[in-house]
Amino acid sequence: NLSLEAENAMHLNQGDGPNWQIENGSQGYSGTGYMAAAASGFDSGNLTSGSQLSWDIEFDYAGHYWVWVRMQQSGDDASSIHLGLNGQINPLEKSGLSTNSSVWDWVGEYDNQTSPQRVSLNITSPGRHSIDIWVRESGVDIDRIILTNDSQWVPSGISSNLPPDSSLWTDVTLRAAWLNWSLPSDNRWHDY
């Protein structure tokens, strides 16, 4: 299992509607806070025009990874996100992932499906892939995202059931700087 804290996203891209903001006013979140998109009436429909959170993940194996998102509604009439891979909305989702809960809730099925459809991402090749979340409807808070290759695993509110924060991401700032280094044109390291 891979656990990602929302407030530790590696990339934050502004979009239409409200931008994601780090918050800590709601009780019961994990980590140091959560990401919130203020209620403003924004609805992107099925477009990726809303503010985006993104994590670059190195996958060792191809395959299906089931996704659980811990989220809550903070507005009166809207509370959904789009989930995607490598900048593209997951083709199985029609109306995103949503919750009507005003307390933290694990969401693992797509909204408005005729039959329940588990949220999953199909990783077609090992290597680096981007996990993306966009604001679909404003008024939503995101706390944590869990990816698992066990289709039967279900998170609970009991912390012993949840994977620890991924140790790979405790150095996000250093990792982001390291990934942006490049060699000089002669492709050799130099002392300066």
C-alpha positions, -999 to +999 in steps of 0.1 A: +000+000+000+011+035-008-002+064+014+000+100+002-008+130+024-028+156+003-008+185+018+024+169+005+015+170-032+046+175-053+029+198-078+001+223-073-013+238-105-038+266-104-069+263-125-104+277-129-124+281-097-109+280-062-073+268-059-063+241-034-052+256-001-035+239+029-059+240+059-060+226+094-093+239+108-113+207+106-105+181+132-095+145+126-072+149+096-040+130+094-005+145+088+000+182+092-032+194+074-053+188+044-060+204+011-093+224+007-111+239-023-134+266-009-171+265-017-176+290-046-202+273-068-174+261-093-182+230-114-158+219-141-181+192-153-160+165-170-130+188-177-096+191-160-099+228-157-100+230-119-069+234-096-047+203-097-027+183-071-001+159-084+024+133-071+052+117-092+053+080-082+079+054-092+059+021-098+080-011-097+053-031-113+025-026-139-010-035-129-042-023-114-040-002-082-072+005-063-075+040-049-091+053-017-095+090-010-102+104+024-123+134+018-152+155+032-177+181+020-171+216+031-197+234+010-235+230+009-241+217-026-208+205-041-180+182-032-163+162-059-129+157-075-115+141-107-088+115-104-064+108-131-031+094-143-004+112-162-026+143-167-056+124-180-089+118-162-095+081-155-117+070-184-140+049-160-152+079-141-182+098-152-190+123-125-158+120-104-155+109-068-177+127-043-190+126-007-219+141+011-203+136+044-193+167+065-168+145+084-138+126+070-149+096+049-131+071+027-143+071-009-134+042-031-162+041-057-171+065-086-202+087-082-234+083-103-226+048-116-255+025-125-237-002-106-208+003-081-175+009-099-144+007-077-118+034-082-086+021-098-057+032-119-042+010-146-005+013-146+006-001-179+043+000-174+068+002-145+084+036-140+074+071-131+037+081-134+018+111-122-012+107-099-035+137-103-065+151-085-085+181-099-112+201-083-144+191-100-169+209-077-157+234-051-164+228-014-143+197-010-114+188+014-089+160+007-068+145+035-051+113+022-049+091-008-041+054-006-032+032-035-032-006-031-027-036-053-051-056-030-086-053-044-101-066-012-084-042+012-107-015+027-095+013+049-111+019+083-109+047+108-086+026+129-050+038+123-036+003+127-055-007+095-039+021+075-005+021+060+020+045+074+029+076+054+052+064+027+088+068+037+096+076+001+078+109+006+093+122+038+119+139+018+096+155-008+114+188-009+148+172-013+135+147-038+119+175-059+152+194-060+171+163-068+149+155-097+154+189-112+192+187-113+207+183-147+242+176-160+261+202-180+262+199-218+293+177-217+273+152-195+299+151-167+299+163-131+321+193-123+333+209-091+324+246-089 
